[in-house]
Amino acid sequence: MNILHVVPTYLPARRYGGPIYAVHGLATALAARGHRVDVFTTNVDGEGVSDVPLGSRVEMDGVGVHYFASSFRRLYWSAGLRNALEASVAQYDVVHLHSIFLHPTAAAARAAKRRGVPYVIAPRGMLVPELIRGKSRITKSLWLRMVEERNFASAAAIHFTSEREWLDAERTSMTLPSPFVVPNGIDVVARPDIARSHNEIVALGRISWKKGLDRLIAALPHIENATLKIAGNDDENLTPQLREQASALGVASRVTFAGEMRGDEKYELLARAAVVAMPSINENFGNVVLEAMSMETPVVVTPEVGLSDEVRRADAGVVVNGEPRALAAAIDELLRDASRCAQLGANGRRAVEERFTWPRVAEQMEAAYARLLR
C-alpha cells in the first residue's frame, strides 16, 4: 500500500510528547512491513522551528518525511503543505490524519475528499468534552461544528488508541464512521541491569495541567519515607506552582524535578523506580505506562488513563481514583510489598511483549486499512 500520514509536527520536534513518537513508531513499522509510507508535516517546534529541509523528501527510518513552513503556528497553517496535498494525495491508497482543530488535518481531509482517496482521522485525545470546555471552549466548539463535523462525516473511519478515547469521543455527539481501536506501541528493549529503588515514585512525561501532578504531590505527605521524581519538559511553566505546593505541604525535600529524559536515561529511570504513577485527569492512551510495564515496574493510574483497562487486564498495577488519599493508599500498599511489585512488573512486561510491540500494532493497522480498501 501507499500510505500517507499527515500530522502537525514530527520528529525532531520532541516537545509535544506521546503523539509524535506514536506516529513515528507506526509509520516506521508500516514501512518495515513493505509499504511505501510518507509523512507530511510542518517544521514547527515550540516557539522556533526544526532544522530540516523544506518541501523535499527526507528519509527517516524508512519513511519519507516532507516538512513545510507554517505562517500561523497556532493552527499550524501552511500553504506549502496544502498545495503539496492537492498535488500529490491521489497517489496514495489511504491517508491517515493525526489531530483535530488544526489546519493540516482540515487541508488533508479536503484534498483527499476531492480526489476520492479514503482517509482515517485519529483525534489523538483531543475529542474530549471536558478538555474542549476547559480550554478555548468557544473557538473549539465553533471549529467542531464548522470544520470537523464535515471532515468526520466524510472520513472512511475514525482511529482510536483505546476504548476510553472512543467513549470520550462518543460523548461529543460527533459522527464517528466505522470507528476502530488500534493501540500505540513501543520499541521493547531489555531492562537495564540496575538496582530497584524501594521508595521512589516516578512521574514521567510532559508536565501539563491534565497530568494530575498536583494530586500526586498532595498524596506524598500520606506516604511515609517515599520520594517523588517528576521528569518531563514544562512548556506550560507549571513547575513553580508545583514547587510551591510541595513546600506548603512540607514535602519539598522529597520532590525532585529532573527535566526531560530520553533514551537510555529514561529507561534507567523507569527501571529504578519502585512505582510509576500517572494520575491524569484525562489521557487518551498513556505511552509512559507501556514503557514502565516494559521495565517490569508496577504502575498506578487513574481510570481516565486510556490504558487503565489494559493495566487491570494484565494485572500490571493498580487503577485508583485521583483523590490524593486514595492515590497515597494504593502507592503505599505497593511500596510495602516487594514481592507483589515484582509479580505486577513481570505481568506488565509479558503484556507488552504479547500485544504492544510496534510490529504487532502495525499488523493490526495494516488489517484496518485493508478493510477500508475492500
Residue pairs with C-beta under 8 A, 6 or more apart in sequence:
1 35
1 36
1 93
1 94
1 366
1 369
1 370
1 373
2 35
2 36
2 91
2 92
2 93
2 94
3 27
3 30
3 35
3 36
3 37
3 38
3 92
3 93
3 94
3 95
3 96
3 369
4 37
4 38
4 39
4 40
4 89
4 92
4 94
4 95
4 96
4 108
5 23
5 26
5 27
5 37
5 38
5 39
5 40
5 95
5 96
5 97
5 98
6 39
6 40
6 41
6 85
6 95
6 96
6 97
6 98
6 104
6 105
6 107
6 108
7 19
7 20
7 23
7 39
7 40
7 41
7 97
7 98
7 99
7 104
8 41
8 42
8 44
8 76
8 98
8 99
8 102
8 103
8 104
8 105
9 16
9 20
9 41
9 42
9 44
9 45
9 76
10 20
10 23
10 24
10 39
10 41
10 65
10 67
11 20
11 21
11 24
11 60
11 65
12 45
12 50
12 51
12 52
13 20
13 43
13 44
13 45
13 46
13 50
14 20
14 21
14 260
14 262
15 45
15 46
15 206
15 233
15 235
16 206
17 205
17 206
18 184
18 205
18 285
18 286
18 287
18 288
19 98
19 99
19 124
19 125
21 287
22 124
22 161
22 184
22 185
22 285
22 287
23 39
23 98
24 60
24 61
24 63
25 184
25 185
25 186
25 187
25 358
25 361
26 184
26 185
26 358
26 361
26 362
26 365
27 37
27 39
27 63
28 37
28 61
28 62
28 63
28 358
29 185
29 358
29 359
29 361
29 362
30 37
30 362
30 365
30 366
31 37
31 61
31 62
31 63
32 62
32 359
32 362
33 359
33 362
33 363
33 366
35 366
36 64
37 62
37 63
37 64
38 57
38 63
38 64
38 65
38 66
38 92
39 63
39 64
39 65
39 66
40 66
40 68
40 81
40 84
40 85
40 104
40 108
41 65
41 66
41 67
41 68
41 81
41 104
42 67
42 68
42 69
42 70
42 73
42 76
42 78
42 81
42 104
43 49
43 50
43 52
43 54
43 67
43 68
43 69
43 70
44 50
44 70
44 73
44 76
46 235
49 69
50 67
52 58
52 65
52 67
53 67
54 67
54 68
54 69
54 80
55 66
55 67
55 68
55 80
55 84
56 66
57 64
57 65
57 66
58 64
58 65
58 66
58 67
59 65
66 84
68 78
68 80
68 81
68 84
69 78
69 80
70 76
70 77
70 78
70 81
71 77
71 78
71 79
72 103
75 101
75 102
75 103
76 102
76 103
76 104
77 103
78 103
78 104
78 107
81 103
81 104
81 107
82 103
82 107
82 111
85 107
85 108
85 111
85 112
86 111
86 114
89 95
89 108
89 111
89 112
89 115
89 117
90 115
90 116
90 117
92 117
93 117
93 118
93 369
93 373
94 117
94 118
94 119
94 120
94 156
94 369
94 372
94 373
95 108
95 112
95 117
95 118
95 119
95 120
96 119
96 120
96 122
96 159
97 104
97 105
97 108
97 109
97 119
97 120
97 121
97 122
98 105
98 122
98 124
99 105
99 122
99 123
99 124
99 126
100 121
100 123
100 124
100 126
100 127
100 144
100 148
100 151
101 126
101 140
101 143
101 144
101 148
105 121
105 151
106 147
106 151
108 119
109 119
109 121
109 150
109 151
109 154
109 155
112 118
112 119
113 119
113 154
118 156
118 157
118 372
118 373
119 154
119 155
119 156
120 155
120 156
120 157
120 158
120 159
120 368
120 369
120 372
121 151
121 152
121 155
121 157
121 158
121 159
122 158
122 159
122 160
122 161
123 158
123 160
123 165
123 169
123 284
124 161
124 284
125 131
125 161
125 165
125 282
125 283
125 284
125 285
125 306
127 165
127 168
127 169
127 172
127 174
128 168
128 169
128 172
128 282
128 284
129 168
129 171
129 172
130 281
130 282
131 210
131 282
132 140
132 141
132 144
132 172
144 172
144 174
148 174
149 174
149 175
152 158
152 174
152 175
152 176
152 177
153 175
153 177
155 177
156 177
156 178
156 372
157 177
157 178
157 179
157 180
157 368
157 372
158 169
158 176
158 177
158 178
158 179
158 180
159 179
159 180
159 181
159 182
159 368
160 166
160 169
160 179
160 180
160 181
160 284
161 181
161 182
161 183
161 184
161 284
161 285
161 306
162 181
162 183
162 284
162 285
162 306
162 307
162 309
162 310
163 181
163 306
163 309
164 284
164 304
164 305
164 306
164 308
164 309
165 284
165 285
165 306
166 176
166 179
166 181
168 282
168 284
169 176
169 179
170 176
178 372
180 368
182 361
182 364
182 365
182 368
183 285
183 310
183 355
183 356
183 361
184 285
184 287
184 290
184 356
184 361
185 290
185 356
185 357
185 358
185 360
185 361
185 362
186 287
186 290
186 291
186 294
186 352
186 356
186 357
186 358
187 357
187 358
188 294
188 352
188 353
188 357
189 267
189 294
191 267
191 271
191 294
191 295
191 296
191 349
192 264
192 267
192 268
192 271
194 268
194 271
194 272
195 272
196 271
196 272
196 273
196 274
197 272
197 273
197 274
198 274
198 335
198 338
199 225
199 226
199 227
199 274
199 335
200 226
200 227
200 228
200 229
200 272
200 273
200 274
200 275
201 216
201 220
201 223
201 226
201 227
201 228
201 229
201 273
201 274
201 275
201 276
201 277
201 331
202 228
202 229
202 231
202 269
202 270
202 272
202 273
202 275
202 276
202 277
202 292
202 297
203 211
203 213
203 216
203 228
203 229
203 230
203 231
203 232
203 276
203 277
203 278
204 231
204 232
204 261
204 266
204 269
204 270
204 276
204 288
204 291
204 292
205 211
205 231
205 232
205 278
205 287
205 288
206 232
206 233
206 234
206 235
207 213
207 230
207 232
207 233
207 234
207 235
207 236
207 238
207 239
207 242
208 236
208 238
209 236
209 238
209 281
210 280
210 281
210 282
210 283
211 278
211 279
211 280
211 281
211 283
212 278
212 279
212 280
212 281
212 302
212 322
213 230
213 238
213 242
213 279
214 242
214 245
215 279
215 322
215 323
215 324
215 327
216 228
216 230
216 277
216 279
216 324
216 327
217 228
217 242
217 245
217 246
217 249
217 251
217 255
218 245
218 249
218 324
219 324
219 325
219 327
219 328
219 331
220 226
220 228
220 246
220 249
220 251
220 254
220 255
220 328
221 249
221 250
221 251
221 328
222 324
222 325
222 328
222 329
222 332
223 328
223 331
223 332
223 335
224 332
226 254
226 331
226 332
226 335
227 254
227 255
227 256
228 251
228 254
228 255
228 256
229 255
229 256
229 258
229 269
229 273
230 242
230 255
230 256
230 257
230 258
231 257
231 258
231 259
231 260
231 261
231 266
231 269
232 259
232 260
232 261
233 259
233 260
239 257
242 255
242 257
243 252
243 255
243 257
246 252
246 254
246 255
258 269
261 269
266 291
267 291
267 295
270 276
270 291
270 292
270 295
270 297
271 295
271 296
271 297
273 292
273 295
273 297
274 297
274 334
274 335
274 341
275 297
275 298
275 299
275 300
275 331
275 334
275 335
275 341
276 288
276 289
276 292
276 297
276 298
276 299
276 300
277 299
277 300
277 301
277 327
277 331
278 286
278 288
278 289
278 299
278 300
278 301
278 302
278 305
279 300
279 301
279 302
279 322
279 327
280 286
280 301
280 302
280 304
280 305
281 302
281 304
281 322
282 304
283 304
283 305
283 306
283 307
284 306
285 306
285 307
286 301
286 305
286 306
286 307
289 299
289 301
289 305
289 307
289 310
289 311
290 307
290 352
290 356
292 298
292 299
292 348
293 299
293 311
293 314
293 316
293 317
293 345
293 348
293 349
293 351
293 352
294 348
294 349
294 352
294 353
295 345
295 349
296 342
296 345
296 346
296 348
296 349
297 345
297 348
298 316
298 317
298 318
298 334
298 340
298 341
298 344
298 345
298 348
299 311
299 316
299 317
299 318
299 348
300 317
300 318
300 320
300 327
300 330
300 331
300 334
301 307
301 308
301 311
301 317
301 318
301 319
301 320
302 308
302 319
302 320
302 321
302 322
303 319
303 321
304 322
305 311
308 319
310 316
310 351
310 355
311 317
311 318
311 319
311 348
312 319
313 351
314 347
314 348
314 350
314 351
315 343
315 344
315 347
316 344
316 345
316 347
316 348
316 351
317 344
317 348
318 330
318 333
318 334
320 326
320 327
320 329
320 330
334 340
334 341
334 344
335 341
354 360
